Amino acid sequence: MDQKRYKLKQVIDVEDMYLVERRKKLSERFGEEEELLEESRFGIALSGGGIRSATINLGFLKTLNHFGILRKADYLSTVSGGGYTGAYIQATMRNQADFDQLFHKDHIEHLRSYGAYLIPGQTTFEKLWNTILLIVGYLFSWVMSLLSMVLVFGLVAIILFVLNQLHVIDLVNRLVESIMGSLTLVKGILLVTAVVGGIHLFANLVAKFGVGISRVFNKGEAVLLLLVVLFVVPTGIDYVMHVNIGLFDFLKSDNLPVQFLVIFGMLLLGVILDPNAVSFHRFYRSQLTSAFLAFAGNRRNVRLRELVSEEVVSAPYPLINTCLNLQNPAGDEKFKGAKASDYFLLSPLFSGAKLTGYVSTKEFPGYRDMTLPAATTISAAAVNPGMGIYSNKLLSILMTIFNARLGFWVNNPLKESKNYLVWWPLYFFYELLSKIGTNNRKLNISDGGHIENLAVYELLRRRCRLIVAVDAGADPFFNFSDLENLAIRARNELGVEIRFRIGEDPDQVIRPKSSNGYSGKRYAIADLYRMWDEYDLLDSNGNPIMDDCEKPVPIEVLVNYMPDGKWDPDISLKGQINSELRRAELMARAKFILDKRLADKKDLTGREKVKFGTLVYVKSSVTAPTIKPNIPIVNNHSEPAGGILSRLFSSLATIFRGDGLARGNYKYDTYKYKIYHPAFPHEPTSDQFFDPVQWESYFQLGQFIAADVLKLDSREFNLVSEGKAKAEPLAICDLLKLFDGDTMYQVPVPGRVQVPTPAKDIQPVIIREKAAPDSDEPDGTEYRM
């Protein structure tokens, strides 16, 4: 069994070999010219945002698929809600191995009917009954979770009994009595602090875990709340044991075999109480599977390692982004007091993080059986005691106690993984005390949005030549916080500068204008520049040059780039080099390689020499209609207000009535939806209960956004989307021409749509439709963009 740990560079090298073979298969399958990977590495990133993000991304990829762009992508990087769509693509392709079968009408109808995917069942009775079972299930899982605490205190009670029998405990009784003083006073103090902590907790929740409160006060509250927990729970357990069960009396009895049986049972129960099983992870996973993997056939629970195939053409290589929570990162002083986290990758070939190293998904225990639905659910585990940079000690305690956790415990790549038993109550206390880290055999991973919510980071690591990133997260004020987070992390951690072109600043072109409420554009284009590079120093044969340690490791080169595109002469070599003469030789080798790299770009000037890629940043937004939209009144039911509860009740009512699909009321224009729902398309992520009309509006919007990105006119888009014209596939070089260079913005891509014959089949851009029979609106025009 191979349990070797790999570096990121080794991971990318193996991925490259797979991607080259995949491109060869695509070339043979579709009779298209094969493009070089190094010159045209292409990745698509789908952001988090729950069902909103999943639906927008579904429409976006549907349009890309019409033009053969989806299959051209090398990577499909997803996080959180974007992973729902990614899972649909991966599982459906693994089952049918045909891109033309994606986004089939039956698939779309099914996904539309599952807009409220968190509510199990289809009929009214099923939904009501399953809701009751859901509540009962939560209460049961909560009790099972609390058993972890009970078991620990139970074993502590047994240990105390043993110490008491040895008369050790008598020595500390007087000290304890003097410290405790008046029990009534202690209870009063704890009650007051609990009330104060509860009030401030409510304030924190209202402020969305705001950081306006000092960290010292927040930590103090966590300590006080923990004292309450540690005081109340043992008192309750002691009461149960002494009054109702008489545990001490039982232990004092002569029934030794039964005593050992009870202790063994407590230990065994601690092994069984796997938090991955007693939390809501399984329910969440089941609902996502029913909604997004319904057409995967017998591959609904396909393993991650099975998503790459040598026999058939696969979907773009999946990069499923999660967050490694490091509230106690192996005692490393540089992380002390910090809300540390790392990017934890789940993929078919490798899984892991740079901090822990990567392991073979196919070989390493725990990962070889990881399924696509499980990985998708972990990537969308938004509620968890450990939440990366959003972690809060006070909330960690409450979330652990009330079993509000969707995160997952996985094997630690740093530890040799064998078939060992885990006593899970210890991990319960790791969560309770915010001691999650890398020094245990298990790691806690959760929603990738807890560290980076655009799923672009891993594509930057791979130096993709073209990245198309869809930001469908909730951003009602267009603060672009996820983009800001990415830009800062890319610059500080990867040495990558994301520089938007002149006239392409998202604040200027995407943010809606207060004068009309609409965005000027739906996307903006940025260039990607290297600020520095870290790489292994290679000899003339392409082999890494090793250092002088007893266990040699490759020598790494660190070089900074100047604003004019030249490299900084102050080069750093990482590794043990004992001889100054050898250091000088290695330095000369490093400079020779750098000169050769820049010489290959002699036709470029300045910063263009260190440009390696283009980022097309796509934002969920609505542009102003250019003509009068047709807004027929097709639903006699009043539109609900914007509150989450009213949206939920409306969704339930719509589904129970069967209005959406049975009467065909779901298909109306996105502009009408925005009139009644001004927050569209940034309704809160807490709204995970889309009715068919809401779902269709977001789905159509995703298609329109993709059409804008490809610079299609409405005639082209309508013909292709309605199946009345066949689109010629675009090569990656066509996309690069479309997005690269200021002069290319006005240059159309020729021959993209094969117009059908005879001409009478061609529909005009302006489509005149009759009003609905039950509508008071006159006949009008509908602009489908």
C-alpha positions, 0 to 999 in steps of 0.5 A: 500500500502506497502511503507516500506524501506528495508535494504540490509540484508532484501533484500537478505533474501527475495531473498534467499527464492525465490532462494530456491524455484526456486532450488526445481522447477529445481530439480523436473523439471530435476530430478537432486539432489538439492544443498544447496544454502548456499554452492553453491550460483552461479552468472553469471555477464555480463559486459557493452560494447554495442553490442560487449558485448551483442554478446560475452555474447550471445555466452558465455551463449549459450555454458553454456546452452548446459551443463545445467549451465545457469539454475543452476545459481542463479543470472544473474547480468548485466550492460549496454550492458550485459543487452541486452543479459540478457533481451533476456534471461529473456523475452524469458524464461518468454514467453516460460519457456524452456531453450532448446528454448533459442538460437534457430536458428531463434533467432540467425539469427534475432539477427545477422540481428540486429547487427546495432540495432540503425538503425531502419528498415530492407529494404533500403527504411525503413532505409533511411526514418527512418534515416530522421525521426530520425533526425527530432525526435531529433530536435523536442525532443531538442526543447521540452527539451529547452521549460523547460528553456523557461517556467522558464524564462517565469514565471520569466518574469511574476514575474518581471512584477508583481514586476514592477507593485508594483514598487519594481523593480525600486529600483534595476534599478540603482544598476543593471545599475551601475553593468552592465556598458557598455553592449558592454563590457559585451558582449565582455567579455562573447564572449571571455570566450565562445571561450576560454571555447569552445576550452578547451571543444574540448580538453577535448572531444579529451582526452575523458574527461581527468582529466589532466585539473585542477578541478578549471579551469574546474569549472571556465569554467562551470561557464563562460559557464553558465553565457553565457547561462543565459545571451543569453537565457533571452536576446533572450526570452526578445526580443521575448516577447517584439518585436514579442509577446509583453508579457508585453503589453499582461499582461498589458491588461485587458483580465484577464481570458486569462492571467490566461489561459496563465499562467496555460498553462505554468504550465501545459506544465511544467508538460507534459514536462517529460524528460523521454519522450522527451529524446532519452530514448524511441527510444533507448528502442524501438530499444533494444526491437525490437532487443533482445525481438523479441521472447518474444511474448506478453511479450515484455514489461513484467514488472520487477515484473513479471519476478519471477513466482511461476508457471513455472521455471524462468531464473536466478534471474536478478540483473540489475545494474544502477548508482545513480547520486549524484552531490548534495547528500542531502547536506551531507558534506562528499560528498561535491565537490565529484563526488558521486554515488551509486549502484542502483539496479532494480530487480523483488523483490526490487529496490533501493540503500543502500543510499536510502534504498530499496522498493518493486518493486511490491508495490512502485509507479513508480517501479511496472510499470517498464518494463524489456526494460525500466530497460535494457535501463536505465542500458545502458544509457551511455550518460547523464548529470550525469555520476557517477564518470565520471561527468563533470560540463561543459559537464553536461551543454552542454548535458542538453542544447542539450538534450544528455541524456539517463538517467531516473528520478525515484521515490525516496525511501526516499520520501513517494511516492504519485500520485503527479504532477511534474513540470519538468523544475525544474529538467531540471535546476537540471541537468543544474546546477549539482544539482542532489541528494537525497533531491528531490522526483525524483532520476536520474539513468543512466548506471551502468558502470558509477560506476562499469562496470563488474556487479560483485559488487552485487554478492559480496554483496550476498557472492556468492560461485562461480562467473563467470564474463565476461569482454567484455568491450573495453580494447584495451591495456588490462589495466584491468581498470574495474577489478581494479575499482572492486578490489578497491571498493570491498576491501574498501566498502565491505571488500572483497579481490580479490586475483588471484592465483599464475600463474593466474595474468591477466596481465601475462596470459591474456594480449597479448604477444608482441611477437605473439599478442595473449593471453595465456589464456582467463580467470583467477581464483581468491579467494575471502576473507573476510577482515571484516564483518558487520552483525546483532547480533542474539540471540540463536533463530536467532532473531536480538538483539535490541539496547536501543534507543527509536526506537530500531534498530538491533545491528550491529557487525563489526569485522576485520580478521587477515592475519592468518584467525583469527578475531581481538579481537577489535570488534565494536558494532554499536548501543546505549547500555546504560549499560556497563554490557549489552555491555559486555554480547553482546560482549561475544555473538558476540565473541561466534558466531565468534568462532563458525563460524571459528570452522566450518572451523577447517579443513582449515588453515590460510586465507582459513578460511575466504575464501568464494568464487571463481571468474572466471574472463573471458576476451574477448581475442583471443588465438593463433591458434594451427594449420593453420586456413582455411581462404577462400575468400568468399566476393569479397567486400574489407574489410573496414579500422578500422575507425568508420565511414567506419565501419558504412558505410560498415555496412549500405552497407552490410545490404542494399545489403543483402550480410550477410544473403542472400549469407551466407558470414557472417560465417567465422573464427574469426581468419580471422576477426582478421587479417583484424581487429587487434583491435578485439575483442576490437573495440570501443564501439562507433561502435554500427553498427555491420554487420553480419560478425562482429556480427558472429565473436564476437558470435563465440568468446563468444562460444569459450571462454566458451568452454575454461573456461569449459576446453572442447577440440575442439572435445567436443565443435564441437560435442555439438555446432553442435548438434551431441552430447548431453552434460550431465548437470554439477552440481555446485559442478562440477564447484567448483571442476573444479575451486577450488584447484591447483590440480584440474586444470588437473582433467577432468570432466568425462562423460560430452559428450554423444558421438553419435552412430554409430561412423561414425557420430563423426567428427574428431577434424581436419575438412577438408573442400573444398574451396569455389567455388569463392575462390583462396585458396586451401583446408585446415583445420579449427580449430573451436576453 
